[in-house]
Amino acid sequence: MNKNPAYYSFRKTILLVIATALLFAYQSRYALGIKYYTLEIYANAPIQSPLIILANGSSNVSYTYINGTSAKISIDATSSVSSYNYSLNVINDGIESAEVRLEYCSFMNLNDANATLILHNETITMTQIEIQGGSITQYPDYFILASNSTIYIGVQNLVENAPGGYTILQAYLRIKTLNTTTYTFYTITFEFT
């Protein structure tokens, strides 16, 4: 029999490791689980980029976000009336025409600025939303966005009512497939500072 203390310490360590391994193996050999439902999803159609997109306008007051389905138009309103007819482009790269219109959903500080928001294609102009004296007017008419064409969102008659004011209008561009009730919303934020 070996009376060396290091031998007993080593032996204890080995026995402790073996006992731990056995305990772990015993505990992990039983697993209880119940599988209730399985849901597998497969796409029936390939995912593609949107055929109608938003793009920065030549008035240089807009910023479009990822994949061209939302944008922000930011304009410094002054005491002089100004217009930005090419604030944002709406481009239809599809082979089908669509109906589009602007619809406001929320706003802040309407008293600080007046403005008229329009859709146009350089031939036809259609007023969509008017901000005047703290109130807002929504027009229900749709603008036809022909296939493979571009229309423009413009801001006309913009004037500040309160120096240093800050008006925000959150709007949707409703894009409706012709002769259906199917539509898509793109978010556009108008900031008049």
C-alpha positions in Angstrom: 0.0 0.0 0.0 1.3 3.4 -1.1 1.3 6.0 1.7 2.4 8.9 -0.5 -0.1 11.9 0.0 0.2 12.9 -3.7 -0.9 9.4 -4.7 -4.1 9.7 -2.6 -4.8 13.2 -3.9 -4.4 12.0 -7.5 -6.6 9.0 -6.8 -9.3 11.2 -5.3 -9.2 13.5 -8.3 -9.6 10.5 -10.7 -12.4 9.0 -8.7 -14.2 12.4 -8.6 -13.8 12.9 -12.4 -15.2 9.4 -13.0 -18.1 9.9 -10.6 -19.0 13.3 -12.2 -18.8 11.7 -15.7 -21.1 8.8 -14.6 -23.5 11.2 -12.9 -23.6 13.4 -16.0 -24.1 10.4 -18.3 -26.9 9.1 -16.1 -28.7 12.4 -16.0 -28.4 13.2 -19.7 -29.6 9.9 -21.0 -33.2 10.8 -20.3 -34.8 13.6 -22.2 -38.4 14.4 -22.2 -40.0 16.4 -24.9 -43.3 16.7 -26.7 -43.6 17.9 -30.2 -47.1 19.4 -30.8 -47.0 21.1 -34.1 -44.7 21.6 -37.1 -45.2 24.4 -39.5 -43.2 24.5 -42.7 -43.5 27.6 -45.0 -42.5 27.5 -48.6 -42.8 30.5 -51.0 -45.1 29.9 -53.9 -43.6 32.8 -55.8 -40.0 34.1 -55.9 -39.2 37.3 -53.9 -38.6 40.2 -56.1 -37.9 43.9 -55.9 -40.9 46.2 -56.0 -41.9 47.4 -59.5 -42.9 50.8 -58.2 -40.1 52.6 -56.3 -39.4 56.1 -54.8 -36.3 57.9 -55.9 -34.7 61.3 -54.9 -36.1 64.2 -56.9 -34.2 66.8 -58.8 -35.3 69.5 -56.2 -32.7 67.9 -53.9 -34.9 67.9 -50.8 -35.6 64.2 -50.5 -34.0 61.1 -49.1 -35.2 57.6 -50.0 -34.6 54.6 -47.7 -33.7 51.0 -48.4 -35.5 49.4 -51.4 -37.2 52.6 -52.4 -40.5 52.1 -50.5 -40.2 55.0 -48.0 -38.7 58.5 -48.1 -38.3 61.8 -46.3 -38.8 65.2 -47.8 -37.1 68.0 -45.8 -37.5 71.6 -46.8 -36.5 74.8 -45.0 -39.6 76.9 -45.1 -39.2 80.7 -45.2 -41.4 83.7 -45.1 -41.3 83.8 -48.9 -43.5 81.5 -50.8 -41.5 78.7 -52.6 -42.3 75.6 -54.6 -40.4 72.3 -55.1 -42.1 70.6 -58.0 -39.7 67.7 -58.2 -39.3 66.8 -54.5 -39.6 63.0 -55.0 -39.9 60.7 -58.0 -42.4 57.8 -58.2 -41.1 55.3 -60.8 -43.1 52.5 -62.3 -40.9 49.8 -63.8 -43.7 47.4 -64.3 -45.8 46.6 -67.3 -49.1 47.4 -65.6 -50.5 50.9 -64.7 -51.4 51.8 -61.2 -53.4 54.4 -59.4 -51.6 56.4 -56.7 -52.6 59.1 -54.2 -51.1 60.7 -51.1 -53.0 60.3 -47.8 -51.9 61.9 -44.5 -51.9 59.7 -41.4 -50.4 62.0 -38.7 -49.1 65.5 -38.3 -47.5 67.9 -35.9 -47.5 71.7 -35.7 -49.7 72.4 -38.7 -49.9 76.1 -37.6 -46.2 76.6 -38.4 -46.4 76.2 -42.2 -48.7 76.3 -45.2 -48.1 74.0 -48.2 -49.8 72.2 -51.1 -48.7 68.7 -51.9 -49.2 67.6 -55.5 -48.7 64.7 -57.9 -47.8 65.5 -61.5 -46.3 64.2 -64.7 -45.3 67.5 -66.3 -48.6 67.5 -68.2 -51.3 66.8 -65.5 -51.1 68.2 -62.0 -53.4 66.9 -59.2 -53.6 68.4 -55.7 -53.4 65.8 -53.0 -53.1 67.5 -49.6 -53.3 71.1 -48.5 -52.1 72.6 -45.2 -53.6 76.0 -44.6 -53.8 78.0 -41.4 -53.5 75.0 -39.1 -56.0 72.7 -40.9 -55.5 70.0 -43.4 -57.5 69.0 -46.5 -57.2 65.6 -48.2 -58.3 65.1 -51.8 -59.6 61.7 -52.7 -58.6 61.6 -56.4 -56.1 59.0 -57.7 -53.4 59.8 -60.2 -52.7 57.2 -63.0 -49.1 56.0 -62.9 -48.7 54.5 -66.4 -46.4 51.5 -66.9 -42.7 52.3 -67.4 -43.2 55.9 -66.4 -42.3 58.4 -63.7 -44.5 60.9 -61.8 -43.4 63.5 -59.3 -44.4 64.6 -55.8 -44.2 68.3 -55.5 -44.5 70.8 -52.6 -46.0 74.1 -53.7 -46.8 77.4 -52.0 -44.7 76.5 -49.0 -44.4 79.3 -46.5 -43.6 79.5 -42.8 -46.2 81.0 -40.5 -44.1 81.0 -37.4 -40.3 81.8 -37.5 -38.4 78.8 -36.3 -41.4 76.6 -36.7 -41.3 72.9 -37.4 -44.2 71.1 -39.2 -44.2 67.4 -39.8 -46.7 65.5 -41.9 -46.6 61.7 -42.0 -48.2 60.5 -45.3 -48.8 57.3 -47.2 -48.5 56.9 -50.9 -51.3 54.5 -51.7 -50.5 52.4 -54.7 -53.6 50.6 -56.1 -53.7 48.0 -58.8 -56.1 49.1 -61.5 -59.6 47.7 -61.4 -59.0 45.9 -58.0 -59.1 46.7 -54.4 -55.5 45.6 -53.9 -53.1 48.3 -52.7 -49.7 49.0 -51.0 -48.7 51.8 -48.7 -45.3 53.6 -49.0 -44.4 55.9 -46.1 -43.3 59.5 -46.9 -42.4 62.0 -44.1 -42.6 65.7 -45.0 -40.6 68.0 -42.7 -40.9 71.8 -43.1 -38.4 73.6 -40.8 
